[in-house]
Amino acid sequence: MLALTHPLEIQRPPIVHFGIGVLPKLGQWVTSRGFARPFIIADAVNATRLSLLGLANASCFGTVKPEPDITNLEEAVAAAEAAGADVIIGFGGGSAMDLAKLVAVIAGSGKHLHDISGPHRAPSRIAGLAQIPTTAGTGSEVGTRALITDPATQNKIATESLHMLADIAIIDPELTATVPPFITAATGIDALAHCVEAFTSRRAHPLIDDYARRGIELVGANLKRAVENGRDMEARSALALASFYGGVCLGPVNTTGGHAIAYPLGTRHRIAHGIANALIFPHVLAMNAPAQPEKTAWVCKALGFTGSTVEEIRKGALTFCEALGLDMRLRAHGVPQDDLAAMAREAHAIRRLLDWNPIDLLESDILQIYRSAW
């Protein structure tokens, strides 16, 4: 863990609107900035409710995939260029918002993903960028990273740039009220995983720990409430805030082993990001516990259980997730047992995350996690 004296930089959108009823702030901002050709990037569900945004003359790319790939990105870029977009608006979950970030820096630049992927290679953008989350999970609305799957390698390509930071983020929990219980549960565990992985990371920092602790508490106290009653707006608001805090954690610290191990579930088996992280979360929390015993004990308490051994922690976290209605078996989500070894090799190669995990996870350790989760 980094010391309090260690320098740390946090970057967030210069404007963040949070709370029930803040969505009309989008139209006000678009008008005040003089944007004339808004371009919305949304998944198929949110593409049916564009009227909520209150924008005139807006175009839309409404076919964002749950795990967007390079082809999906190229289609979105072409549509934005054809529309002459002067402001890009991500409207949806993490997939739509990640795609919006990349479209904002690629459209009109003549560049392709391979020209800008990695850290700090994206060009300055001319278009504005607004992010509007409709789930409480990824925290992508406040981040500078985007992930796209390469179909040729079945790996996620990460791009990071301050040029992909939104000009404005509008977080209206009312937009999450219709999210089904399963997705509410899965995305809520994703937000939890962001906070926990940053909290226990080798580069954890006291400044980020404060955000992580609060996010963990909010999920522990409110996720089951939101799953059981989607119109519980106090719980929905708490989860939206937890997701935001998780997004703040991702900037200077980021995730570790849990996300690395979850990625092959999405790229190889098309399991949505939220449930992929939920399926892995209990196992990584438990395996990392010996390296972070005090922080892990605090996490367990915030989630409503105690555990003094690795197995007790794993069972406690599994019970927490199962109480949300989640089937926590990989095989129940279409993962074949004979692919676990290949997944372990692929996950072990994601060093940008695994190098910061609190313990050194061998390929055999990752395979053990997959087998336990299967």
Secondary structure, 3 states (H helix, E strand, C coil): CCCCCCCCCCCCCCEEEECCCCCCHHHHHHHHHCCCCEEEEEECCHHHHHHHHCCCCCEEEEEECCCCEHHHHHHHHHHHHHHCCCEEEEEECHHHHHHHHHHHHHCCCCCCHHHHCEECCCCCCCCEEEEEECCCCCCHHHCCEEEEEECCCCEEEEEECHHHCCCEEEECHHHHCCCCHHHHHHHHHHHHHHHHHHHHCCCCCHHHHHHHHHHHHHHHHHHHHHHHCCCCHHHHHHHHHHHHHHHHHHCCCCCCHHHHHHHHHHHHHCCCHHHHHHHHHHHHHHHHHHHCHHHHHHHHHHCCCCCCCHHHHHHHHHHHHHCCCCCCCHHHHCCCHHHHHHHHHHHHCCHHHHCCCCCCCCHHHHHHHHHHHC
